[in-house]
Amino acid sequence: MSEAAPTSPSDTPARTVVIAEDETLIRMDLAEMLGEEGYDVVGQAADGARAIELAEELRPDLVILDVKMPVLDGIAAAEAIAGKRIAPVVMLTAFSQRELVERAREAGAMSYLVKPFTQSDLVPAIEMAVSRFAEIAQLEREVTDLKERLETRKSVDRAKGILQEKLSLTEPEAFRWIQKTAMDLRMSMREVADGVVTHGVPGA
C-alpha cells in the first residue's frame, strides 16, 4: 500500500493571503501564482478600502497590496493594516523609485515586489515579510514603551546588518542570533543589539 504524500514539507496549513490589485488580469495571475506556490488566497480586492475590510474580516497570514489603487491607495491601506498588526504586508509597485519604496516601508510594508515580477520572485518577498513581521511582534512583546520600541527596532536592524556581513547570515538568522544571545545572557534584545553595534561581533 503506497503512503499518501504530505501536503507540504512541514505538513502545516497553507498560509492565507488577501490580495488587492485594481488590474483584474494582474490580480488573477497573482492569485494563480500564489496557489501554485501553496498559498491559500482567501480574499481579493480592487481597491485599498476593500483590502482593509477583507484583512479585518479574514485575518489572513499575509496581505499583498498594489501601490496605485482607487478609493484608497496601497500605501494608505498598508498603514491601516500594519497599524492594527493584522498581518505582514507586501507591496506591489510598477515604480522602483526609492522614495516610493521608503514611503511603503514607513507605512509598515515588510517587503515589496517591482512589476513585472515572476513566480520565483514571490516566495522570497513573502518569506521576508512574514519573518520581519514576526520579529517586530517579538520586539513589541519585550518593549512596551512606544519610543523605546522604535529605538529598539532601529538598533536591532543595525545589528542585523553587521551580523549578516560579519557572519554571512541571512536576515532571519541574524535576528535569531540576537534573540538566542539575549536569552543565553539574560539580556534584552536591545542590549545585545547595542553591544553588536558598539563593539562588533564577538569572535568575528
Number of C-alpha atoms within 10 A of each C-alpha: 3 4 5 6 7 9 11 10 7 7 8 9 11 15 14 18 25 25 28 31 26 19 13 13 10 14 18 14 12 21 21 15 17 20 14 11 14 14 19 19 20 16 19 22 20 19 24 28 19 17 27 24 14 20 24 15 10 15 17 20 18 24 30 26 30 28 27 19 20 13 11 16 19 31 25 18 28 31 20 19 23 19 12 10 15 19 26 27 34 29 25 23 21 13 14 12 10 9 10 14 22 12 14 25 19 13 20 24 29 24 22 24 23 16 13 10 13 12 14 10 12 17 15 13 18 21 17 18 23 19 16 19 22 15 18 15 12 13 20 17 10 14 18 10 9 10 9 13 18 14 12 23 19 15 20 26 17 15 25 25 17 19 25 16 12 12 13 12 16 14 17 16 15 22 24 14 17 22 21 15 16 17 13 9 9 11 13 18 25 24 16 23 29 18 15 20 19 10 9 15 15 7 5 7
